Amino acid sequence: MKAALILLAASLLLAGCGQKGMPKDDAQAAQYAKDEASCRGQVRDTAQKQRNIEDQRRATFEGERERWGQQDVYQTMANQGYTNNFDRLMARCLEARGWAPKTKPLIPQISW
């Protein structure tokens, strides 16, 4: 009985490790790759336009930040914002084409 419970618990844990929202066969994989490439091009244009607007806005106050030595902080924040925006737009585009969003882990990965 104890061995059966351990086996059941192990199988449930392993079943939860599979990727969700990803293609299962070659036809789906080809369609997913096509949709992803299409979304990537569309999203890249949109995200780059938004980034250019933000960069122009930040350039207005660039002298003040350089005066106080804060330029690197704002550049790092802008890069992270661009990445987050790009990922969000990609997820929306793929969802609109019928692909399930990638699931996020319950415990986020911490990076230092």
N, C-alpha and C positions, 0 to 999 in steps of 0.2 A: 504494500500500500504506500509506504513511504517513498519507494523508488518510483512508483507511478506518479506521485505528486511532484517529485523532482523533475521527472521527464516532462510532465505537462507544463510546469513552470518554465523550464528551459525552452520548450518549443514555442511557448507564448512570447518569450523574450526575443527569440530569433525571428519570429514572424513579424515583430514590430520593427525589425531592422531593414526591411526592404524599402526600396525607393518607390515613392508614390508620385503619380503624375508624370511618369516617364513612359516612353513607348515600350511596348512589349515585343513587337515583331519588326521585321525589316521594313515593311510598308509603313508602319506607324513611325519608325525611326526616320525614314526618308521624309515623311510629311512634317515631322517635328523639326528636323534640320532645316527644311525649306521655310517653315513658319518662323523659326528662330532667326534665320538670316534676314528674312523680310522685316521682322520686328526690330532687329538690331540696327538695320539701316535707317528705318523710320525714327527710332528712338534716338539714335546718335545725332540726327539732324535737329530734332526738337531739343534735346538736352544741351547741345552745343550752342544753340541760339539763346537758351536761357542762361547758360554759363557766360556767354559774351555780354549779355545785359548786366549780369551781376559783376563781371570784371570791370565794365565801364563805370558802374556805380561805385565800386570800391576805389577805382583810380581817382575819383574826385577827392577822396580823403587820404590818399596815399602818403602825401607829404607829412601829414600829422602823425600817422602811424610810424613812419620812419624816424621821426623826431623822438618818439618815445620808445623805439626799439621793439615794436610789436608786429612787424611785417610778417614774420614767419608764422605766428599764430593765425593770422587772418588767411594766409595762403593755405595752411594745413586745413583750416575749417572749410575753405572754399573747395578744396579737393575732395574732402569727405562728403560735403553736401552734394557735389556733382555725382559722386559714386552712388550715394543713397538715392538721388533723383533718378539716375539711369536705371538702377535696379528696380525701383518702384514702377517706372514707366515700362520696363521690359515685362514685369509680372502682369501689369494691366493688359498689355498688348497680347501676350500669350493666353491670358484668361479670355480675352475677347475672341480669340480663335479657337476656344474650346479646350485648352490644356489646363489641367488642374494646377494650382500654385504649389510650389515646393513647400513642404511642411517645415516649420521651424521647430527646433528642439525646445523642450520645456525649460531647460536650463541653458541660457545663452553661453557661448564660448567666450571666455575672458582672455583678452590679449593685452599684454603690457607694452 
